[in-house]
């Protein structure tokens, strides 16, 4: 028997409150269900959720992987290969026929615990990702993360560097995280990489800027 919340199938007794999920995490679960149906698979598994997270446009997980200097395309390709190995149902699959795997149920439970440990108000996509990492200590999923050297410690460290002490207090936390990176340009980093165009014929202006930045008074904008 199954019940639905906004089209997302969940087993009775799981006691999941999707109102406590962020919009991105709820969408990830919806996409996981869509993936299982498109693949002709009745069971929504951890691999479906993993694929939904790593491919999510504007999501936190792709940003975390990039910060960890991992290739998103390589992670996606490896996930696709695992998805192709999952058993398929004969004939078409509709929403009433799909269900969550035991491993995915455990991952969602872990995500809830991680949310509580982080003292966040909503289950966000990073909680789901960490839940996937923590749910299996051996097996294919654990081996997958080992192959890419993805650990909970690395993810949490990267996450802290990314969002600092910010908490997930709304259903759209992505708008607040990494705001400078999204909407600003790091001129110092561009200068270090030699990507800034040379300034010609502005000697007076450059001296004036240096003079202002060098002041040690209350007028110093730095």
C-alpha positions in Angstrom: 0.0 0.0 0.0 1.2 3.5 -0.8 0.2 7.1 -0.3 1.2 10.2 -2.2 2.3 13.7 -1.5 2.4 16.0 -4.5 2.9 12.9 -6.7 5.7 11.5 -4.6 5.1 7.9 -3.6 6.0 6.8 -0.1 5.3 3.7 1.9 2.8 3.9 4.8 4.6 4.0 8.1 7.6 6.0 6.9 6.2 9.1 8.7 7.8 11.6 6.3 6.6 15.1 6.6 7.3 16.6 3.2 6.3 20.0 4.4 9.6 20.0 6.3 11.5 19.5 3.0 13.0 22.4 0.9 11.6 22.9 -2.5 14.8 21.5 -4.1 14.8 18.4 -2.0 11.1 17.7 -2.7 11.8 18.2 -6.4 14.8 15.8 -6.2 12.5 13.1 -4.8 9.9 13.9 -7.6 12.7 13.6 -10.2 13.8 10.3 -8.6 10.3 9.0 -9.1 10.2 10.3 -12.7 13.6 8.6 -13.4 12.4 5.2 -12.1 9.3 5.4 -14.3 11.2 6.5 -17.4 13.7 3.6 -16.8 10.8 1.1 -16.5 11.7 0.4 -12.8 9.0 0.1 -10.2 11.4 0.6 -7.3 12.7 4.2 -6.5 16.2 3.5 -5.4 19.2 5.4 -3.9 20.6 5.6 -7.5 17.6 7.5 -8.7 17.9 10.0 -5.9 21.6 10.3 -6.4 21.1 11.1 -10.1 18.4 13.6 -9.4 20.8 15.4 -6.9 23.9 15.5 -9.1 21.9 16.8 -12.1 19.8 19.3 -10.3 20.1 22.7 -11.9 21.0 25.4 -9.3 21.2 22.7 -6.6 23.7 22.6 -3.8 25.1 19.1 -4.5 26.6 19.9 -8.0 28.2 23.0 -6.4 29.7 20.9 -3.6 31.1 18.4 -6.1 32.7 21.1 -8.1 34.2 22.6 -5.0 35.6 19.2 -4.2 37.2 19.3 -7.7 35.2 16.4 -9.0 33.9 16.0 -12.5 30.1 16.3 -12.6 29.9 14.5 -15.9 32.0 11.6 -14.6 29.8 11.3 -11.5 26.7 11.4 -13.6 28.0 8.8 -16.1 28.9 6.4 -13.3 25.5 6.9 -11.8 23.8 6.2 -15.1 25.7 2.9 -15.4 24.4 1.8 -12.0 20.8 2.9 -13.0 21.0 0.7 -16.1 21.8 -2.3 -14.0 18.6 -2.0 -11.9 15.8 -4.6 -12.6 13.1 -3.4 -15.0 9.4 -4.1 -14.9 7.6 -5.6 -17.9 5.3 -3.2 -19.6 4.7 0.4 -18.7 5.0 1.7 -15.1 2.6 4.2 -13.7 2.7 6.2 -10.4 0.6 3.7 -8.5 3.1 0.9 -9.2 6.3 2.5 -7.9 7.6 2.3 -4.3 10.7 3.3 -2.3 13.5 0.8 -1.8 14.5 -0.1 1.8 17.9 1.6 1.1 16.2 4.8 0.0 13.9 4.8 3.1 17.0 4.4 5.3 18.7 7.3 3.5 15.7 9.6 4.0 15.7 8.7 7.7 19.4 9.5 7.9 18.8 12.8 6.2 16.2 13.7 8.9 18.8 12.9 11.6 21.4 15.0 9.8 19.0 18.0 9.5 18.5 17.7 13.3 22.3 17.5 13.9 22.8 20.6 11.8 20.0 22.4 13.6 18.3 23.2 10.3 14.6 23.7 10.0 14.1 21.9 6.7 15.6 18.8 5.0 17.7 20.2 2.2 19.5 18.5 -0.7 22.8 18.4 1.1 21.1 16.4 3.9 19.8 14.0 1.3 23.2 13.6 -0.2 24.8 13.0 3.2 22.0 10.6 4.0 23.0 8.6 0.9 26.6 8.5 2.0 25.8 7.4 5.5 23.1 4.9 4.7 25.5 2.2 3.4 28.9 1.3 4.8 29.5 -1.5 2.3 28.0 -2.5 -1.0 27.7 -0.9 -4.4 26.8 2.6 -3.2 29.6 2.7 -0.6 32.0 1.5 -3.3 30.7 4.2 -5.6 31.5 7.0 -3.1 34.9 5.4 -2.4 35.8 5.4 -6.0 35.3 9.2 -6.1 36.8 9.6 -2.7 33.6 11.2 -1.5 33.2 11.0 2.3 30.8 12.6 4.7 33.7 14.4 6.3 34.8 16.0 3.0 31.2 16.9 2.1 30.6 18.5 5.5 33.9 20.4 5.4 33.1 21.7 1.9 29.6 22.6 2.9 30.8 24.6 5.9 33.2 26.5 3.7 30.4 27.2 1.3 27.6 28.2 3.6 29.5 29.1 6.8 27.2 29.2 9.8 24.0 29.8 7.8 21.1 27.6 8.7 18.4 26.2 6.5 15.5 28.3 7.7 13.4 28.5 4.6 12.3 26.2 1.8 14.6 28.0 -0.6 18.0 28.2 1.1 19.9 28.0 -2.2 19.1 31.7 -2.8 21.2 32.7 0.3 24.1 30.3 -0.1 27.1 31.4 -2.1 25.4 34.7 -3.0 28.7 36.4 -3.8 29.8 33.6 -6.1 26.5 33.6 -7.9 26.0 37.4 -8.3 29.4 38.9 -7.9 32.9 38.7 -9.6 36.0 38.0 -7.5 38.4 40.6 -9.1 41.3 39.5 -6.9 40.9 35.9 -8.1 40.7 37.1 -11.7 43.9 39.2 -11.2 45.7 36.1 -9.8 44.8 34.1 -12.8 45.8 36.9 -15.2 42.3 37.2 -16.6 41.9 40.9 -16.1 42.5 43.2 -19.0 45.4 45.7 -18.6 44.5 49.2 -17.6 46.0 51.8 -20.0 46.1 55.6 -19.6 44.6 55.7 -16.1 47.7 56.4 -14.0 46.1 59.3 -12.1 43.0 57.2 -11.3 45.1 54.2 -10.2 47.2 56.4 -7.9 44.0 57.9 -6.4 42.6 54.4 -5.7 45.8 53.2 -4.1 45.9 56.4 -2.0 42.4 55.9 -0.8 42.9 52.2 0.0 46.1 52.9 1.8 44.5 55.4 4.3 44.4 54.3 7.9 41.5 56.5 8.9 37.8 56.1 9.1 37.5 57.0 5.4 39.3 53.9 4.4 36.6 51.9 2.5 38.4 48.6 3.2 
